[in-house]
Every structure is written in structure tokens, then in C-alpha cells.
Amino acid sequence: MKDWSYLYAFVQGKGHLEENSPCQDYCNVFQHENYTICVVSDGAGSCENSHIGSRNATLSAGRHFSVLIEAQNWHKSIEVPLEEWHKIALKGFKAIRDDLETISIQGYELKSLSCTLIVTIQLKNKLLVTHIGDGRAGYCNLKDEWNAMITPYKGSYSNETVFITSDIWQDETVLNKYIESRIIKEKIKAFCLLTDGCENAAFECYKMDHEAQIPIDVNRPFKDFFHENVNVHIPNLVKAQKNQHEIDLNKIWESFLMNGNDTLKNENDDKTMILAVKTS
């Protein structure tokens, strides 16, 4: 999208920096003439090769979803039924899993490549969103209201989720429990995708339901976190960049995810975020 700017980066959390272990997150933005694909992936912390899984799953998502979207001609402003989008999303995720199985044949156990995925296809007048596992994603409409656009999958235990390598591929009924797809048709000025290492800084997550005495997931983007970036900082950086100053927006974004505030600076988990902003 020519009138949009995309900032994206993945950085080690404090814990991984101290252990000198690799960043297990990955993300990328794949820009095409009439659409853009944004992908974030969070490698499972307990799996030794999940950094390899998240990287390859992200790149594979860029390839497969591009082919699937163009085969449907959805990049040409055609109406997209939610049921059809969900079927395409399942097909895309299965192709990504197959790619990971191919990699596992080369010497990696499949489970060691475990990772989550959030995929957003930005078309001219809508966002197609799908995901497997946890993480967060949200969008800002023209009224400056931020809303969530996925519900992260959380299991029965702390830090439990589902991965693209999980044993869920028996039939579509099982898949529908774990893979969610949505279509956002509101006019928007920004959207974000992030792994759970950024959620404490960028989202209102859990609060206590005092009547039921259980924590509930509010799942609401912090407007204050995004407001200055979307309305002031990023437009100013883009303007400076267009004035032929040598500005690497993603390097600035990487630095922000590392040390932008105390919550991000002290986060043990790896941190990944894509922030897309309409700048003209």
C-alpha cells in the first residue's frame, strides 16, 4: 500500500540477552502492488529450534498466502466471504506446516520448530486476519478508537497455547477450535500485530472478575501506547525520510522495542511488533 508505512522488528527479551540465547520471534512485511501481507511468529520458549521454526514459518506464510490471495482475485477489490477466507487460511497454515515438516526431515525434530503465527492481509478496503496460538493484534479506526482483531488462544494452564506444529490436524472441526479468522471492514488509520512479549506494554490484558473470582482477558489495545506513534512520531519520521534524510525506520522501531519504556526494557520474553500507519 503506497500510502502506508510499516515498522517492524524482532528483538531479544531481557532473559534471552542475559542467557545469550537467540531471539525466538520473527516477523516480516511482504508488500505487493495491491495488497500487503504482515506476519508475526513467536517460537515456543521450550523448543530448542523454535527460532528456526518462526523464521521459516514467517517466510513460508508470505509465499503461500500470496499465491492463495491472488488465486482468489481478492487483491482486486472483490468481496471476500468470511467462510471462504477461513477455508483459505486453513489451507495456508497447512502448507506452512508441510514446509516445516520438510525442514524437519533435514535434521530437526518437528516439535522443536514449534511456533505461533498471526497473518494479516491488507487489501484496499479491508483486513483479512487469521492466527494460530497467542499474541495480540489490533486496529485503529478513523474515530481514533483502538480495537482488538484476534482473541489469543490460551490453554488451561499458564503460558499454554497451541502451535502450528501441534497435533490438531485431524479434521476441520478440530482446526476450527484453534484457528480463528476475521475480516475487518471498518476504515482504518493503523493496525498492529505483536507477540506476547509486547502485550504488557501495548495491551490491557488481564483484570480480576471479582464476582466470579477469576481473571478475565480484556484484550484491548492501550490507546496511549499507540497514539503518539501513530499520530505524531511516525508521520514526522516518514516526512523526514521523504526529505531525503537517511532514516532507517525499522532500526528506530527496533530500538524502541528494546528500550522504549520500562515495561519493554524489563521484559524477559522476546519482543516483536509490526505497526502499520496510514501516512498520506
Secondary structure, 3 states (H helix, E strand, C coil): CCCEEEEEEEECCHHHHHHCCCCCEEEEEEECCCCEEEEEEEECCCCCCHHHHHHHHHHHHHHHHHHHHHHHCHHHCCCCCHHHHHHHHHHHHHHHHHHHHHHHHCCCCHHHHCECEEEEEECCCCEEEEEECCCEEEEEECCCCEEECCCCCCCCCCCCCCCCCCCCCCCHHHHHHHEEEEEECCCEEEEEEECCCCHHHHEEEEEEECCCCEEEEEEEECHHHHHHHHHHHHHHHHHHHHCCCCCCHHHHHHHHHHHCCHHHHCCCCCEEEEEEEECC
